[in-house]
């Protein structure tokens, strides 16, 4: 799991995330948003109906958790440091899971 700040909702911004985090051999499932279409040439993307978020419930749960954590932890958000906030959130998620299921 990871989170990354994007400047806008364009295909170019999505391509940065795909290039950095998603292997070209991966099978990717997305909603029907048109912004993914330019990535079809390089990635194995299957698009399905979102059905109001029901088909992507886990994804929407994580998004909600990130937003809630940032809103309740910090009184002011620096755009410069947003990626650091995401890193701290990810660290605590991993730490919590390790403590829950020790090796």
C-alpha positions in Angstrom: 0.0 0.0 0.0 1.2 3.5 -0.8 -0.2 7.0 -1.3 1.2 9.7 -3.5 0.3 13.3 -4.1 -0.8 14.1 -7.6 -1.2 17.6 -9.1 -4.4 16.8 -11.0 -6.5 13.9 -12.3 -4.9 13.6 -15.7 -3.6 10.6 -17.5 -0.1 12.0 -17.2 -0.3 12.1 -13.4 -1.6 8.5 -13.4 1.2 7.5 -15.6 3.7 8.7 -13.0 2.1 6.4 -10.4 2.0 3.5 -12.8 5.6 3.9 -13.8 6.8 4.1 -10.3 4.7 1.4 -8.6 3.1 -1.0 -11.1 5.0 -3.6 -13.1 4.2 -3.7 -16.8 3.3 -7.4 -16.5 0.7 -6.7 -13.7 -3.0 -7.2 -14.3 -4.7 -4.0 -13.3 -8.5 -3.6 -12.6 -9.9 -0.1 -12.7 -13.2 1.7 -12.9 -14.5 3.0 -16.2 -12.8 6.4 -15.9 -11.5 7.5 -19.3 -8.2 8.7 -17.8 -6.9 5.1 -17.8 -7.3 4.6 -21.6 -3.9 6.1 -22.6 -2.3 3.5 -20.3 -3.8 0.6 -22.2 -0.9 0.4 -24.6 1.6 -0.3 -21.8 -0.4 -2.1 -19.2 -2.9 -5.0 -19.0 -5.9 -3.0 -17.7 -9.4 -4.3 -17.3 -12.1 -1.8 -16.6 -15.3 -2.6 -14.7 -18.3 -0.7 -13.4 -17.7 0.9 -10.1 -21.3 0.5 -9.0 -21.1 3.5 -6.7 -17.8 2.3 -5.2 -19.2 -1.2 -4.2 -16.8 -3.0 -6.6 -13.8 -1.2 -5.1 -14.9 -1.2 -1.4 -11.3 -2.0 0.0 -9.9 0.9 -2.0 -12.5 3.3 -0.8 -12.0 2.2 2.7 -8.2 2.9 2.5 -8.9 6.3 1.0 -11.3 7.1 3.8 -8.8 6.0 6.4 -6.0 8.2 4.9 -8.2 11.3 4.8 -9.6 10.7 8.3 -6.1 10.1 9.7 -4.7 13.3 8.1 -7.7 15.4 9.2 -7.6 14.2 12.8 -3.8 14.1 13.3 -2.6 17.4 11.8 -4.1 20.8 12.5 -2.6 22.2 9.3 -1.4 20.4 6.2 1.7 21.5 4.3 1.5 20.7 0.6 5.3 20.5 0.7 5.1 17.7 3.3 2.1 15.8 2.1 4.2 12.8 0.9 5.8 12.7 4.3 2.4 12.5 5.9 1.5 9.6 3.6 4.8 7.8 4.6 4.0 8.1 8.3 0.5 6.7 7.6 1.9 3.8 5.7 4.5 3.2 8.5 1.8 3.0 11.2 -0.3 0.7 9.0 2.7 -1.7 8.7 3.6 -1.3 12.4 0.0 -2.1 13.4 -0.1 -5.2 11.2 3.2 -6.5 12.5 2.1 -6.0 16.1 -1.2 -7.7 15.4 0.4 -10.7 13.7 3.9 -11.1 15.1 6.2 -13.5 13.3 
